[in-house]
Amino acid sequence: MPESIGKTELAKLLSEKTKKSQKDSLEFIDAFVETVSETLSQEKEINIVGFGKFYVSKRAARVGINPQTKEKIQIPESKLPMFKAGVKLKEAVNG
């Protein structure tokens, strides 16, 4: 399983890169997450060239089966936040 970093560790890395305080970096992360969430809730896309695209995918209503009772159930339509990596991000990950 790959190593994971949390918001605090990310803020520390950002503050080192930008020469800003860790507090400023945490505020930026919070603002970024809030802005992405608000934009996607309006079903708009966010495209950051080279990095990737945030967008909303719709899943149609469908019939499912309750695994405990084997009874058919109606699953309503839903929306999912999605991310598609850009070329530069893919290249960075693959070396």
N, C-alpha and C positions, 0 to 999 in steps of 0.2 A: 504494500500500500504506500503511495507517495506521501511525502511529508507535507503537512498543511501549515499555513501560517494564518493567524487571525488578524483582525482589524488593527490591533495595537502594533503588531509586528509590521504590518503593511505601512502604517503611519510612520513608523520609525525609518523604514527604507525610503519612503517618500521624502521625509524631512532631510535625510542624508543627501538625496539627489538634488533637492530643490534649495537646500540651505535655509529652509523655513523651519519654524518650531514644530515639534511633534503635535502640539495642540492645534496649530494651523492645519497640519496634515489630516488630523482626525476630523476637523470641521469640514475640510474639503471632501473627504471620503463620505461623510454623512450627507453633505449637499449633493454629491454626485449620485449616491444611491437614491435619495429622495427625488431628484430630478428625473432619473431614469424611470423610477416607479410611476411618477406622475405622468410622464410622457407616454409610457406604455399603456397606462390606464385609459388614455385618450385614443388608444389604438394607432398611435403614430410610431414611426421607426426612428431609430437613432443610428446613423452611419458614421463611424470614425474610420476614415480611409486608412488602410494598412492594418488597423487593429481588428475591426470587425463590425458587425451589425447586430443591434438589439431590435427585436420585433415581436409581434404577438401572432401566435398560431392558433387557429380555431379548430377545436375537436368537435365533430358533429355528434348529435344525440345518437344513442345506440342502445341496443338491448344487450344486457349482460346476464350473467348467472351468479347468484349468491352461492359461493363455494360450500357453505355450511348446509344450506337447505336445498340446493340445486334448483331453487325457484328462479324464474326469469324476472329480471328487474329492468326498469327503464333508467338509463344513465343520461342525465341532461347534457346539453351542449356546454362546453367549457372553453376557456381561453387559457393559453399557456405562454408565459414569457420565454423567449428563445434567444439564443446567441449563436451567430455564425462567425467563426474566426476569419480574419482577413489574411491576405497573402503574407504580409510581413510578420504577423504573429505566428502563422504556420511555419514559416522559415526559421524564426527564432527558436521555436520549440523543437524543430527537427535538426537544428544545428546548422 
